[in-house]
Amino acid sequence: LATGPRQNNGIFYEIRTYDIKPAKMKELLEMVNKYFHFRTAHSELVGLWYSELGAMNKVFHIWKYDNFAHRTAVRQALANDKDWQEKFISAALPLMEKQHNEVAYLVPWCQLGKPPKEGGVYEWVTFQMKPGGPALWGEAFRAAINAHINTGYTSLIGVFHTEYGLLNTVHVLWWNESPDHRAAGRHSAHEDARVVAAVRSSVRFLESQQNVLLIPLQCSPLK
């Protein structure tokens, strides 16, 4: 179904989620900070985080690609990169329980943003929407997003909708100064009539929602 004009430029984002064995999380994060420069030499990393609340022992990556041919070339180069394969992949795979990936586009009305400063936390909010894409729910969803932005307590980084993976999924990435700042902001937002009205309009298209608090790794461009 119609998903908006931004797809015409070919740029998409691959969202990778890894479930790590609980006893191996510290080891995996240390390996990422030590060796991940081998991976980022091949393509653009948007951000890399580990989960703190809402999910346990998960690592999230977001990668940017110009088009699918670009991704194919990158994957082939990685397969032939001995440093990446021998120093990271061969050691990291035994630490993982499973992995999952999605291909997603930014919604037509959103550009990828940056936080106002380093040192905060990120919130990854996943909405399972009714079928139809941004052509159906885009304006109501945008109004709800803008209502939260206008309260001033949070910063929007990006809104993504899936093309591969579980369809009709929307991921919203927020930045907040701290978990407590986020909690206070949401409490105030829930008492704001404009936010309440916008959310009530958008939930007509919503089937489920999950929130995860993310902490950026040292090597993440988004910190």
Accessible surface in RSA format (square Angstrom, percent):
REM  Atomic radii and reference values for relative SASA: ProtOr
REM  Chains: A
REM  Algorithm: Lee & Richards
REM  Probe-radius: 1.40
REM  Slices: 20
REM RES _ NUM      All-atoms   Total-Side   Main-Chain    Non-polar    All polar
REM                ABS   REL    ABS   REL    ABS   REL    ABS   REL    ABS   REL
RES LEU A   1   167.45  93.3 103.11  73.8  64.34 161.7 114.74  80.6  52.71 141.8
RES ALA A   2    66.64  61.3  46.96  72.5  19.68  44.8  58.88  82.9   7.76  20.5
RES THR A   3    28.65  20.4  24.03  24.4   4.63  11.0  17.10  23.0  11.55  17.5
RES GLY A   4    28.93  35.7   0.00   N/A  28.93  35.7  15.98  43.8  12.95  29.0
RES PRO A   5    93.88  68.4  83.09  75.7  10.79  39.2  88.64  73.2   5.24  32.5
RES ARG A   6    65.64  27.6  56.23  28.7   9.40  22.4  20.31  27.8  45.33  27.5
RES GLN A   7    45.11  25.2  35.26  25.8   9.85  23.4  11.18  23.8  33.93  25.7
RES ASN A   8   134.74  92.9  98.02  94.7  36.71  88.4  33.84  81.5 100.89  97.5
RES ASN A   9    87.55  60.4  55.64  53.8  31.91  76.8  42.63 102.6  44.91  43.4
RES GLY A  10    22.12  27.3   0.00   N/A  22.12  27.3  20.80  57.1   1.32   3.0
RES ILE A  11    51.72  29.4  48.66  36.3   3.06   7.4  48.66  35.0   3.06   8.3
RES PHE A  12     0.00   0.0   0.00   0.0   0.00   0.0   0.00   0.0   0.00   0.0
RES TYR A  13     8.83   4.1   8.83   5.0   0.00   0.0   2.00   1.5   6.83   8.4
RES GLU A  14     0.38   0.2   0.38   0.3   0.00   0.0   0.00   0.0   0.38   0.3
RES ILE A  15     1.81   1.0   1.44   1.1   0.37   0.9   1.44   1.0   0.37   1.0
RES ARG A  16    25.87  10.9  25.87  13.2   0.00   0.0   5.26   7.2  20.60  12.5
RES THR A  17    18.03  12.8  17.08  17.3   0.96   2.3  10.43  14.0   7.61  11.5
RES TYR A  18    21.39  10.0  21.39  12.2   0.00   0.0   8.50   6.4  12.89  15.9
RES ASP A  19    23.18  16.2  23.14  23.0   0.04   0.1   3.37   7.9  19.80  19.7
RES ILE A  20     2.23   1.3   0.38   0.3   1.85   4.5   0.38   0.3   1.85   5.0
RES LYS A  21    82.27  40.1  82.27  50.5   0.00   0.0  39.65  35.7  42.63  45.4
RES PRO A  22    89.35  65.1  73.66  67.1  15.68  57.0  73.70  60.9  15.64  97.2
RES ALA A  23    97.68  89.8  58.58  90.4  39.10  88.9  71.03 100.0  26.65  70.6
RES LYS A  24    79.92  39.0  79.92  49.0   0.00   0.0  30.95  27.9  48.97  52.2
RES MET A  25    23.43  12.1  23.43  15.5   0.00   0.0  23.43  19.9   0.00   0.0
RES LYS A  26   150.07  73.2 143.16  87.8   6.91  16.5 116.16 104.6  33.91  36.1
RES GLU A  27    77.37  44.4  74.32  56.2   3.05   7.3  30.17  58.4  47.20  38.5
RES LEU A  28     3.74   2.1   3.74   2.7   0.00   0.0   3.74   2.6   0.00   0.0
RES LEU A  29    30.03  16.7  30.02  21.5   0.01   0.0  30.03  21.1   0.00   0.0
RES GLU A  30    92.67  53.2  84.83  64.2   7.84  18.7  44.51  86.1  48.16  39.3
RES MET A  31    21.96  11.4  20.79  13.8   1.17   2.8  17.97  15.3   3.99   5.3
RES VAL A  32     1.89   1.2   1.89   1.7   0.00   0.0   1.89   1.6   0.00   0.0
RES ASN A  33    61.92  42.7  36.68  35.4  25.24  60.8  12.92  31.1  49.00  47.4
RES LYS A  34   133.88  65.3 116.97  71.8  16.90  40.2  75.79  68.2  58.09  61.9
RES TYR A  35    47.02  22.0  47.02  26.8   0.00   0.0  19.79  14.9  27.23  33.6
RES PHE A  36     3.98   2.0   3.29   2.0   0.69   1.8   3.47   2.1   0.51   1.5
RES HIS A  37   107.88  59.0  96.74  67.2  11.14  28.5  77.92  80.3  29.96  34.9
RES PHE A  38    35.29  17.7  33.56  20.8   1.73   4.5  35.23  21.4   0.06   0.2
RES ARG A  39     8.17   3.4   8.17   4.2   0.00   0.0   1.44   2.0   6.73   4.1
RES THR A  40    52.56  37.4  34.81  35.3  17.75  42.3  21.58  29.0  30.98  46.8
RES ALA A  41    85.95  79.0  41.86  64.6  44.09 100.3  54.00  76.1  31.94  84.6
RES HIS A  42    53.22  29.1  32.72  22.7  20.49  52.4  27.31  28.1  25.91  30.1
RES SER A  43    12.39  10.5   0.00   0.0  12.39  28.5  10.99  23.4   1.40   2.0
RES GLU A  44    98.71  56.7  87.15  65.9  11.56  27.5  41.37  80.0  57.34  46.8
RES LEU A  45     8.27   4.6   1.38   1.0   6.89  17.3   1.38   1.0   6.89  18.5
RES VAL A  46     7.71   5.1   3.35   3.0   4.36  10.5   6.84   5.9   0.86   2.3
RES GLY A  47     0.00   0.0   0.00   N/A   0.00   0.0   0.00   0.0   0.00   0.0
RES LEU A  48     0.00   0.0   0.00   0.0   0.00   0.0   0.00   0.0   0.00   0.0
RES TRP A  49     0.56   0.2   0.56   0.3   0.00   0.0   0.56   0.3   0.00   0.0
RES TYR A  50    58.39  27.3  58.39  33.2   0.00   0.0  25.97  19.5  32.42  40.0
RES SER A  51     9.28   7.8   0.00   0.0   9.28  21.4   0.00   0.0   9.28  13.0
RES GLU A  52    83.02  47.7  72.90  55.1  10.13  24.1  13.26  25.6  69.77  57.0
RES LEU A  53   107.32  59.8 105.32  75.4   1.99   5.0 107.04  75.2   0.28   0.7
RES GLY A  54    51.60  63.6   0.00   N/A  51.60  63.6  26.55  72.8  25.05  56.1
RES ALA A  55    15.62  14.4   3.27   5.0  12.35  28.1  13.70  19.3   1.92   5.1
RES MET A  56   143.38  74.2 127.63  84.5  15.75  37.5 109.62  93.2  33.75  44.7
RES ASN A  57    35.79  24.7  31.13  30.1   4.66  11.2   4.69  11.3  31.10  30.1
RES LYS A  58    50.38  24.6  50.38  30.9   0.00   0.0  32.01  28.8  18.37  19.6
RES VAL A  59     1.57   1.0   1.57   1.4   0.00   0.0   1.57   1.4   0.00   0.0
RES PHE A  60    13.03   6.5  13.03   8.1   0.00   0.0  13.03   7.9   0.00   0.0
RES HIS A  61    14.48   7.9  14.48  10.1   0.00   0.0  10.04  10.3   4.44   5.2
RES ILE A  62     0.94   0.5   0.94   0.7   0.00   0.0   0.94   0.7   0.00   0.0
RES TRP A  63     3.19   1.3   3.19   1.5   0.00   0.0   1.60   0.9   1.59   2.6
RES LYS A  64    55.41  27.0  53.46  32.8   1.95   4.6   8.13   7.3  47.28  50.4
RES TYR A  65     0.99   0.5   0.61   0.3   0.37   1.0   0.37   0.3   0.61   0.8
RES ASP A  66    78.97  55.3  76.40  76.0   2.57   6.1  17.95  42.2  61.02  60.9
RES ASN A  67    66.93  46.2  66.60  64.4   0.34   0.8  20.82  50.1  46.12  44.6
RES PHE A  68    89.42  44.7  86.78  53.8   2.63   6.9  87.15  52.8   2.27   6.5
RES ALA A  69    75.71  69.6  60.68  93.6  15.04  34.2  67.53  95.1   8.18  21.7
RES HIS A  70    54.70  29.9  47.98  33.3   6.72  17.2  40.06  41.3  14.65  17.0
RES ARG A  71    53.90  22.6  53.90  27.5   0.00   0.0   6.78   9.3  47.12  28.6
RES THR A  72    71.98  51.2  69.66  70.6   2.31   5.5  45.86  61.6  26.12  39.5
RES ALA A  73    56.62  52.1  49.28  76.0   7.33  16.7  51.77  72.9   4.85  12.8
RES VAL A  74     8.25   5.4   6.37   5.8   1.88   4.5   8.16   7.1   0.09   0.2
RES ARG A  75    84.48  35.5  78.87  40.2   5.61  13.4  21.17  28.9  63.30  38.4
RES GLN A  76   111.03  62.1 106.68  78.0   4.35  10.3  38.97  83.0  72.06  54.6
RES ALA A  77    38.10  35.0  28.10  43.4  10.00  22.7  35.22  49.6   2.88   7.6
RES LEU A  78     5.09   2.8   5.09   3.6   0.00   0.0   5.09   3.6   0.00   0.0
RES ALA A  79    67.99  62.5  46.04  71.0  21.95  49.9  48.16  67.8  19.83  52.5
RES ASN A  80   122.73  84.6  96.15  92.9  26.57  64.0  31.97  76.9  90.76  87.7
RES ASP A  81    29.45  20.6  21.89  21.8   7.56  17.9  12.15  28.6  17.30  17.3
RES LYS A  82   154.13  75.2 148.55  91.1   5.58  13.3  93.29  84.0  60.85  64.8
RES ASP A  83    60.62  42.5  58.51  58.2   2.11   5.0   2.69   6.3  57.93  57.8
RES TRP A  84    16.38   6.6  16.38   7.9   0.00   0.0  10.81   5.8   5.58   9.0
RES GLN A  85    57.83  32.3  55.34  40.4   2.49   5.9  22.15  47.1  35.68  27.1
RES GLU A  86   116.62  67.0 100.92  76.3  15.70  37.4  38.65  74.8  77.97  63.7
RES LYS A  87    96.98  47.3  86.92  53.3  10.06  24.0  51.51  46.4  45.46  48.4
RES PHE A  88     8.41   4.2   8.41   5.2   0.00   0.0   8.41   5.1   0.00   0.0
RES ILE A  89    39.39  22.4  39.39  29.3   0.00   0.0  39.39  28.4   0.00   0.0
RES SER A  90    68.50  57.9  47.24  63.0  21.26  49.0  46.26  98.5  22.24  31.2
RES ALA A  91    45.67  42.0  32.51  50.2  13.16  29.9  41.09  57.9   4.58  12.1
RES ALA A  92     0.00   0.0   0.00   0.0   0.00   0.0   0.00   0.0   0.00   0.0
RES LEU A  93    91.68  51.1  82.89  59.3   8.80  22.1  83.13  58.4   8.55  23.0
RES PRO A  94    77.92  56.8  63.80  58.2  14.12  51.3  75.49  62.3   2.43  15.1
RES LEU A  95     9.23   5.1   9.23   6.6   0.00   0.0   9.23   6.5   0.00   0.0
RES MET A  96    28.43  14.7  15.60  10.3  12.83  30.5  15.27  13.0  13.15  17.4
RES GLU A  97   111.36  63.9  75.74  57.3  35.62  84.8  23.73  45.9  87.63  71.6
RES LYS A  98   137.40  67.0 127.04  77.9  10.37  24.7  79.85  71.9  57.56  61.3
RES GLN A  99    99.18  55.5  73.06  53.4  26.12  62.2  27.03  57.5  72.15  54.7
RES HIS A 100    96.18  52.6  89.12  61.9   7.07  18.1  65.37  67.4  30.81  35.8
RES ASN A 101    62.99  43.4  54.32  52.5   8.67  20.9   6.70  16.1  56.29  54.4
RES GLU A 102    11.59   6.7  10.99   8.3   0.60   1.4   0.89   1.7  10.70   8.7
RES VAL A 103    10.58   7.0  10.51   9.5   0.07   0.2  10.51   9.1   0.07   0.2
RES ALA A 104     0.00   0.0   0.00   0.0   0.00   0.0   0.00   0.0   0.00   0.0
RES TYR A 105    17.92   8.4  17.92  10.2   0.00   0.0   0.75   0.6  17.16  21.2
RES LEU A 106    10.46   5.8   8.53   6.1   1.94   4.9   8.53   6.0   1.94   5.2
RES VAL A 107     0.00   0.0   0.00   0.0   0.00   0.0   0.00   0.0   0.00   0.0
RES PRO A 108    34.16  24.9  19.08  17.4  15.08  54.8  19.35  16.0  14.81  92.0
RES TRP A 109    49.33  19.8  18.40   8.9  30.93  72.6  29.53  15.7  19.80  32.1
RES CYS A 110     5.77   4.4   1.44   1.6   4.33  10.2   4.40  11.2   1.37   1.5
RES GLN A 111   141.60  79.2 125.09  91.4  16.51  39.3  34.62  73.7 106.98  81.1
RES LEU A 112    58.31  32.5  30.45  21.8  27.86  70.0  30.45  21.4  27.86  75.0
RES GLY A 113    22.20  27.4   0.00   N/A  22.20  27.4  20.89  57.3   1.31   2.9
RES LYS A 114   173.89  84.8 150.47  92.3  23.42  55.8  92.71  83.4  81.18  86.5
RES PRO A 115    23.90  17.4   9.22   8.4  14.68  53.4   9.22   7.6  14.68  91.3
RES PRO A 116    96.21  70.1  52.97  48.3  43.24 157.2  65.97  54.5  30.24 188.0
RES LYS A 117   116.22  56.7 104.25  64.0  11.97  28.5  72.33  65.1  43.90  46.8
RES GLU A 118   127.54  73.2 107.26  81.1  20.28  48.3  39.99  77.4  87.55  71.5
RES GLY A 119    70.82  87.3   0.00   N/A  70.82  87.3  40.40 110.9  30.42  68.1
RES GLY A 120     7.35   9.1   0.00   N/A   7.35   9.1   0.77   2.1   6.58  14.7
RES VAL A 121    14.70   9.7  14.70  13.3   0.00   0.0  14.70  12.8   0.00   0.0
RES TYR A 122     0.00   0.0   0.00   0.0   0.00   0.0   0.00   0.0   0.00   0.0
RES GLU A 123    11.04   6.3  11.04   8.4   0.00   0.0   3.50   6.8   7.54   6.2
RES TRP A 124     9.47   3.8   9.37   4.5   0.10   0.2   4.87   2.6   4.60   7.5
RES VAL A 125     5.73   3.8   5.73   5.2   0.00   0.0   5.73   5.0   0.00   0.0
RES THR A 126    31.37  22.3  29.94  30.3   1.44   3.4  23.06  31.0   8.31  12.6
RES PHE A 127    28.25  14.1  28.25  17.5   0.00   0.0  28.25  17.1   0.00   0.0
RES GLN A 128    32.37  18.1  31.86  23.3   0.51   1.2  19.64  41.8  12.73   9.7
RES MET A 129     2.98   1.5   1.66   1.1   1.33   3.2   1.66   1.4   1.33   1.8
RES LYS A 130    82.87  40.4  82.87  50.8   0.00   0.0  46.33  41.7  36.54  38.9
RES PRO A 131    83.65  61.0  74.50  67.9   9.16  33.3  74.50  61.5   9.16  56.9
RES GLY A 132     8.83  10.9   0.00   N/A   8.83  10.9   5.93  16.3   2.91   6.5
RES GLY A 133     7.43   9.2   0.00   N/A   7.43   9.2   6.58  18.1   0.85   1.9
RES PRO A 134    12.64   9.2   3.91   3.6   8.73  31.7   4.27   3.5   8.37  52.0
RES ALA A 135    76.09  70.0  30.41  46.9  45.67 103.9  43.80  61.7  32.29  85.5
RES LEU A 136    90.00  50.1  68.07  48.7  21.93  55.1  72.25  50.7  17.75  47.8
RES TRP A 137     1.67   0.7   1.63   0.8   0.04   0.1   1.60   0.9   0.07   0.1
RES GLY A 138     2.53   3.1   0.00   N/A   2.53   3.1   2.22   6.1   0.31   0.7
RES GLU A 139   127.32  73.1 120.90  91.5   6.42  15.3  69.03 133.5  58.28  47.6
RES ALA A 140    16.83  15.5   7.61  11.7   9.22  21.0  13.85  19.5   2.99   7.9
RES PHE A 141     8.34   4.2   8.25   5.1   0.09   0.2   8.25   5.0   0.09   0.3
RES ARG A 142    92.71  38.9  92.71  47.3   0.00   0.0   8.46  11.6  84.25  51.1
RES ALA A 143    49.01  45.1  39.58  61.1   9.43  21.5  45.68  64.3   3.33   8.8
RES ALA A 144    10.13   9.3   9.89  15.3   0.24   0.5  10.13  14.3   0.00   0.0
RES ILE A 145     8.90   5.1   8.81   6.6   0.09   0.2   8.90   6.4   0.00   0.0
RES ASN A 146    58.70  40.5  58.65  56.7   0.05   0.1  14.68  35.3  44.02  42.5
RES ALA A 147    12.94  11.9   5.14   7.9   7.80  17.7  10.93  15.4   2.01   5.3
RES HIS A 148    23.42  12.8  23.42  16.3   0.00   0.0  16.66  17.2   6.76   7.9
RES ILE A 149    57.39  32.7  52.07  38.8   5.32  12.8  52.07  37.5   5.32  14.4
RES ASN A 150   112.21  77.4  79.96  77.3  32.25  77.7  22.74  54.7  89.47  86.5
RES THR A 151    47.60  33.9  11.90  12.1  35.70  85.1  18.36  24.7  29.23  44.2
RES GLY A 152    61.88  76.3   0.00   N/A  61.88  76.3  31.01  85.1  30.88  69.2
RES TYR A 153    25.57  11.9  18.96  10.8   6.61  17.2  16.76  12.6   8.81  10.9
RES THR A 154    13.30   9.5   2.88   2.9  10.42  24.8   4.55   6.1   8.75  13.2
RES SER A 155    30.89  26.1  27.03  36.1   3.86   8.9  13.27  28.3  17.63  24.7
RES LEU A 156    39.76  22.1  21.10  15.1  18.66  46.9  21.10  14.8  18.66  50.2
RES ILE A 157     0.25   0.1   0.00   0.0   0.25   0.6   0.03   0.0   0.22   0.6
RES GLY A 158     0.00   0.0   0.00   N/A   0.00   0.0   0.00   0.0   0.00   0.0
RES VAL A 159     0.00   0.0   0.00   0.0   0.00   0.0   0.00   0.0   0.00   0.0
RES PHE A 160     0.00   0.0   0.00   0.0   0.00   0.0   0.00   0.0   0.00   0.0
RES HIS A 161     6.92   3.8   6.92   4.8   0.00   0.0   3.74   3.9   3.18   3.7
RES THR A 162     8.26   5.9   0.00   0.0   8.26  19.7   0.00   0.0   8.26  12.5
RES GLU A 163    67.50  38.8  56.83  43.0  10.67  25.4   5.60  10.8  61.89  50.5
RES TYR A 164   130.34  60.9 128.61  73.2   1.73   4.5  83.40  62.7  46.94  57.9
RES GLY A 165    41.52  51.2   0.00   N/A  41.52  51.2  16.38  45.0  25.14  56.3
RES LEU A 166   118.58  66.0 111.36  79.7   7.21  18.1 115.84  81.4   2.74   7.4
RES LEU A 167    95.32  53.1  90.60  64.8   4.71  11.9  90.60  63.6   4.71  12.7
RES ASN A 168    44.71  30.8  34.60  33.4  10.12  24.4   7.27  17.5  37.44  36.2
RES THR A 169     3.47   2.5   3.46   3.5   0.01   0.0   3.46   4.6   0.01   0.0
RES VAL A 170     0.00   0.0   0.00   0.0   0.00   0.0   0.00   0.0   0.00   0.0
RES HIS A 171     8.91   4.9   8.91   6.2   0.00   0.0   8.91   9.2   0.00   0.0
RES VAL A 172     0.00   0.0   0.00   0.0   0.00   0.0   0.00   0.0   0.00   0.0
RES LEU A 173     0.00   0.0   0.00   0.0   0.00   0.0   0.00   0.0   0.00   0.0
RES TRP A 174    20.59   8.3  20.59  10.0   0.00   0.0  10.86   5.8   9.73  15.8
RES TRP A 175     7.98   3.2   7.98   3.9   0.00   0.0   7.98   4.3   0.00   0.0
RES ASN A 176     1.45   1.0   1.12   1.1   0.33   0.8   0.33   0.8   1.12   1.1
RES GLU A 177    81.69  46.9  68.28  51.7  13.41  31.9   8.93  17.3  72.76  59.4
RES SER A 178    39.39  33.3  38.77  51.7   0.62   1.4  30.23  64.4   9.16  12.8
RES PRO A 179    60.06  43.8  55.90  51.0   4.16  15.1  56.82  46.9   3.24  20.1
RES ASP A 180   118.77  83.2 113.65 113.1   5.12  12.1  31.34  73.8  87.43  87.2
RES HIS A 181    67.71  37.0  60.33  41.9   7.38  18.9  41.72  43.0  25.99  30.2
RES ARG A 182    54.35  22.8  54.35  27.7   0.00   0.0   8.89  12.1  45.46  27.6
RES ALA A 183    54.10  49.7  45.89  70.8   8.22  18.7  48.64  68.5   5.46  14.5
RES ALA A 184    63.90  58.7  52.02  80.3  11.87  27.0  60.66  85.4   3.23   8.6
RES GLY A 185     8.55  10.5   0.00   N/A   8.55  10.5   7.54  20.7   1.01   2.3
RES ARG A 186    58.51  24.6  58.51  29.8   0.00   0.0   6.18   8.4  52.33  31.7
RES HIS A 187   118.68  64.9 113.97  79.2   4.71  12.1  75.98  78.3  42.70  49.7
RES SER A 188    69.93  59.1  61.65  82.3   8.28  19.1  33.72  71.8  36.21  50.7
RES ALA A 189     0.92   0.8   0.13   0.2   0.78   1.8   0.84   1.2   0.08   0.2
RES HIS A 190   101.33  55.4  85.46  59.4  15.87  40.6  59.98  61.8  41.34  48.1
RES GLU A 191   131.65  75.6  95.84  72.5  35.80  85.2  44.59  86.2  87.06  71.1
RES ASP A 192    29.37  20.6  21.96  21.9   7.42  17.5  14.47  34.1  14.90  14.9
RES ALA A 193    81.53  75.0  67.56 104.3  13.97  31.8  73.79 103.9   7.74  20.5
RES ARG A 194   168.66  70.8 159.77  81.4   8.89  21.2  80.25 109.7  88.41  53.6
RES VAL A 195     2.87   1.9   2.87   2.6   0.00   0.0   2.87   2.5   0.00   0.0
RES VAL A 196    46.00  30.3  42.51  38.5   3.49   8.4  45.89  39.9   0.11   0.3
RES ALA A 197    61.65  56.7  50.69  78.2  10.96  24.9  55.50  78.2   6.15  16.3
RES ALA A 198    15.12  13.9   8.21  12.7   6.90  15.7  14.61  20.6   0.50   1.3
RES VAL A 199    49.04  32.3  49.04  44.4   0.00   0.0  49.04  42.6   0.00   0.0
RES ARG A 200   172.00  72.2 163.68  83.4   8.32  19.8  53.64  73.3 118.36  71.7
RES SER A 201    44.86  37.9  38.40  51.2   6.47  14.9  28.99  61.7  15.88  22.2
RES SER A 202    10.67   9.0   9.80  13.1   0.86   2.0   1.66   3.5   9.00  12.6
RES VAL A 203    67.65  44.5  57.17  51.8  10.49  25.3  57.60  50.1  10.05  27.3
RES ARG A 204   143.75  60.4 125.62  64.0  18.12  43.2  70.99  97.0  72.76  44.1
RES PHE A 205    27.79  13.9  27.79  17.2   0.00   0.0  27.79  16.9   0.00   0.0
RES LEU A 206    43.94  24.5  27.83  19.9  16.12  40.5  27.83  19.5  16.12  43.4
RES GLU A 207   103.51  59.4  67.44  51.0  36.08  85.9  24.64  47.7  78.87  64.4
RES SER A 208    63.36  53.5  54.43  72.6   8.93  20.6  45.14  96.1  18.23  25.5
RES GLN A 209    84.91  47.5  49.92  36.5  34.99  83.3  15.01  31.9  69.90  53.0
RES GLN A 210    95.95  53.7  90.81  66.4   5.13  12.2  31.89  67.9  64.05  48.6
RES ASN A 211    46.28  31.9  32.43  31.3  13.86  33.4  21.71  52.3  24.57  23.7
RES VAL A 212     7.25   4.8   6.85   6.2   0.41   1.0   7.24   6.3   0.02   0.0
RES LEU A 213    18.39  10.2  15.48  11.1   2.90   7.3  15.57  10.9   2.82   7.6
RES LEU A 214     0.03   0.0   0.03   0.0   0.00   0.0   0.03   0.0   0.00   0.0
RES ILE A 215    41.23  23.5  41.23  30.7   0.00   0.0  41.23  29.7   0.00   0.0
RES PRO A 216    25.32  18.5  11.56  10.5  13.76  50.0  11.56   9.5  13.76  85.5
RES LEU A 217     8.24   4.6   3.45   2.5   4.79  12.0   7.25   5.1   0.98   2.7
RES GLN A 218   138.60  77.5 120.74  88.2  17.86  42.5  43.83  93.3  94.77  71.9
RES CYS A 219    41.54  31.4  20.35  22.7  21.19  49.8  29.67  75.2  11.87  12.8
RES SER A 220     0.00   0.0   0.00   0.0   0.00   0.0   0.00   0.0   0.00   0.0
RES PRO A 221    80.56  58.7  46.92  42.8  33.64 122.3  56.34  46.5  24.22 150.5
RES LEU A 222    10.63   5.9  10.14   7.3   0.49   1.2  10.63   7.5   0.00   0.0
RES LYS A 223    67.18  32.8  65.03  39.9   2.15   5.1  40.16  36.2  27.02  28.8
END  Absolute sums over single chains surface
CHAIN  1 A    11060.2       9006.9       2053.3       6129.3       4931.0
END  Absolute sums over all chains
TOTAL         11060.2       9006.9       2053.3       6129.3       4931.0
